Amino acid sequence: MSLRIGVLMGGLSAEREVSLRSGRAVCEALESKGYEAVPIDVDREMIGRLRELRIDLAFIALHGPYGEDGTVQGLLEMLGIPYTGSGVLASATAMDKIATKKLLAFDGLPTPAFRVIYARERGGAAGALAELGLPLVVKAPTQGSSIGVYIVEREEELQARVDAAAVFGPRILVEQFIPGTELTAAVLGNTKPVVLPLIEITSITGKYDYESKYTPGMSDHIIPPRVSRAVQDAVSGYALRAYQSLGCRGFARVDFMVRSTEPYILEINTIPGLTDVSLFPDAARAAGLEFPELIEKLVQMALEK
């Protein structure tokens, strides 16, 4: 009997439109493989609909808060519905960039120097500047798709960028800016994860921001990346360790900046984009796994739980 798979998409976060695109692509892939795909636009009334629809499995194509942060995962655990991707703890940890960086530092994995400040903290921005110097990166720690991320090159810009990030919450991550080559490592698997071919990211603006990520033609995904084999091996090794440190399952993407020959982990995405311009499907394709096969593999790994 064919599985009835509910594809959770849309949701309540600022990444709603991207999630809808990911969800539609997943539905098409599932149907091409003979599954019954049920699109579910997630809102606060979804519990009743999940019970009514009687799905066998949830494919989570949500991005950002209320979808990628352990909340939906916990709800599905309570309802006894198996789901794709990482569990509650790994999802919550990876979604919080501050928690992620603390865990990476604890495990001896390289990540840019950082300081956590609070929106109402007097002198917090000045203290971060004195400690880290310019340029800096100011981040809203629980957003994705580069939302709430600002590069600060001049001291007089800093407080305004901190205020902008504070719109998303009281805690703000201030991070040392690492110039160099941007790479991403797609990791796939449960107990024996593997790192797919690495991708170098470039954009016509020089910044891989929201517009560059989701506008066709504004960025390039270069496989293999134009760095040495030794650097590629180091990035793959760090990506695998980070994936396992957080306890990820199914799939995730680990983002890096490489300065000269030194890789630094920026963040971990436990539900990477699955749109027509997304990185994870490109990495899978480079490994010989076409999009429908990738989606089916994620379903199979969810059932292993």
N, C-alpha and C positions, 0 to 999 in steps of 0.2 A: 504494500500500500504506500502511495506517495505521501511524503511528509507535508503537513500543512504548516508553512513557515510564515510567521508574522514579521514583517519588516518594519521595525520601529524607526521612524524618520521625522524630520521637522523639528518638533520640540519647542522648548521655551527659551533657548539661548540666543545670543547674537549671531550664532552660526546656523540659524534655522535654514536659510536658503541653500547653503552648501549641503546641509544634511538632506534636504529634499532631493538634491541632485544625486547624492550618493545613494539614497534609498531607491530612487527610480532605476538607477543602473543595476543595483542589486536585484530588484524585482525582475528585470529583464533577463539577467543572468540565471537566476533560479528557474524561471519558466523555461528557458532554453535547455535546462538540464532535466526538465520533467517534474519539478516540484510545484506545488500549489503555493504561490506567493500572495500573501495578504498584506497590502500596504496599510500601515497604521500611523496616522499623523498624531503624534503624541501630545496630549494635553493633560490637564488635571482630572479628566474624567476617564482616563485610560483603563483603570482597574476593572470597571464594569465591562468595558468592551473586550478586554483580554479574556475575561471569563466567558462572555457570550460567543466569542469567535472560536474558542476551543482550539487554539493553536498547539502544535506539537513542540515547537521551538521558536524562540525569538532571535531574529538576526538584528543586532543593534547597529543601526546606521546613524546614530545620533552623534553630534559633536558638541563639546562644550558642557557647561553646567547643566544639571538635571538629565544628563544622558551619558556623559563620558566620565563622570566623577563618582561613580559608585551608587548613586541614588536609584536609578532604574535597575541596576544589577541587584541591589538589595530587595527591591520590590519583587523582581522575578524570582529571587530565592524564596521569598515568603510564599509566593503563589505556586512554587514547585515547577516552574517552567524553565527548561534548560535554555541557555543563551550563548551567543558567540562572544569571543574575546575574553578579556581578563575579568577576574572576580572583583568583589567589593573593595577590598583593601588595596590591591594593586591599582585599580581604577582611581580611587580617591587620592592615593599618594602621587600618582603620575600627573593628575590634573592640577595638583597644588605644586607649582614650580618651586616654592620655598621648601616644602617637605622633600621633594625630589632631590634638590641640591644638597640638603643636609644628609640624606641617605647616601648619595653619591660620595660626598666628602668623607663620611664615616667609613665607607668601603674602599677608600683610597682611589676613587676614580676621578679623573681630571675634569674639572668644571671651572668656569671663570670665577674669580674672587667676587664676593657679593656682600651686601648688607641689607638687612630687613629694616624698613622704617614704617612709621604709622602716620596716617594722614594728619592727625591732630598733634603729632609730636613736634614740639618746637626745636628747631635746629637739626632735625633729622636729615634733611637734604644736605645741609652744610657739612654735617658729620660724614655722610657718605662720600661727598666730594673730597673732603680732606683725606679720607682713608684710601679711596680708590683712584682719584684723579680723573681727568678727562681724556678721551670721551667716555661716556657712560651709557648704559642701556637701562631705561626705566620700564618696568613691566608690571601690569596687573597680573598677579600670580595665578589666578584661576580662570583665565580666558585662553582661547586657542585661536588658530588662524591669524596670528600676529595682531589680534585685536588688543588694544591697550598697551602696545609696545612702542616705545619712542627712543630714538637715538639722540643723545644730548652731546653737542660739541662745544657749546658755549655756556659759561657759568650762569649767565642771565636767563637762559632757557630752562634751567633745571626745575625751579619751583613750579612753573606752569605745567611742565610735563608730569611732575609728581601729582599735581592737582588733577590733571586729566586722567591719570591712572587710578586715582582715588575714587572716581565715579563708579568703579566696579567693586570697590570694597576698601576697608580701612588699612589693610596691609599692602605694602608696596615693596617689590623687589628691585633693588638697585644693583646693577651688575657691571663689572669691568667689561669694556668693549674689546672684543678680540677681532682684529682685522685678519683677513686671510681668505681661505677657500671654504665655501659652505658645502658640506657633504651630508648625506642622509643614509642611514642603514636600516633597511627593512628586515625585521626578524619574524620568522614564521615557525610556529610549533608549540607544543605543550611541554612534555617532559624532556624532549630532545630537540630544542629549537635550533634553527639554522639561520645564518645571515645570508640574505639574497644579494645579488650584485649591487655594489654601492653606486650612488648617484651623486654627481656634482651638480649644483644648482647655480645658474646664473640668471640675471634678469636685465631687461633693457634699461631699468631705472637704477640698477646697482643695489636695490633693496628688495628682498624677497618678502614683500608685504602682502596684505589681503588682495589688493588689486592684481599684483603680479602672480599670485598663486592661482587665481580663479579666472583670469582673462586669457583665452587662448592667444598664443603668440608673444606674450609678455615675459615668458621665462623659458629657459632651455634646461632639459634634463640630460646630462652628458654621462654616458655609460660606455666604457669605464671612466672613472674620474681621472683628471690629469694630475695625479699625484703619484709618488713612487709606490712600488709594491709594498715596501716596508710600512709606509704610512697607511695604505689600505688594510694591511694585516692588523695594524694597531687599532684602527677604527673598528674593524670587524670584531676584534677581541673585546674591546671596551663595550661595544654595543651588546654583545652577548652577555657580558658580566652585568651590565646595567639592567637588562631584561630579566635576568635571573634574580638580581638583588631585589627588584621590586615585586617579584613573584608573578610576572606577566604570563598570560596564556593566550593561545590562538595566534595573535599577531600584534605587532606594535612597530613604531618607527622611532628611531633614535637620531636626533639631529646634532650635528657637530659643526664647529668652526675649526679649521686647521691653520695655525699660524706657523709658517715655515714647515717644520716636520712635527709639530706638537698638536695633537688633537685635543679639543675641549668639548665635553658634552654640554649642550645647551638645554635640551629637554627631551621628554619621552612622550609620545602620543600613543595611547592605547586603542584609539579608534581612528586610525589615519583616514584621510579622505579617500573616497572610492568613486570620484568623478572621472570624467574623460581627460582631465588635465592633472590628475593626482599622481603622486610619486610612487606609492606602494604598488599599484597595478603595473607601472612601468618597470619596477624592479622585478616583479614576478614574471612579467613577460620576458625580460632579459634572462631569466632562469628557465625559460621554456614553459611557463605556466600562463596560459591565456586567461582572460578575466573570468569567464564562466567556470573554468577549472579551479581558479583561486577561490571563488565564492563557494563552490561545492566543498573544497578542502576545509574552509573555515566552518562550514556546517558539520562536516565529519568530526572535526576536532572538538566542536561544542558537544557533540554526542558522547565523546570519550569521557567527559566529566561525570 
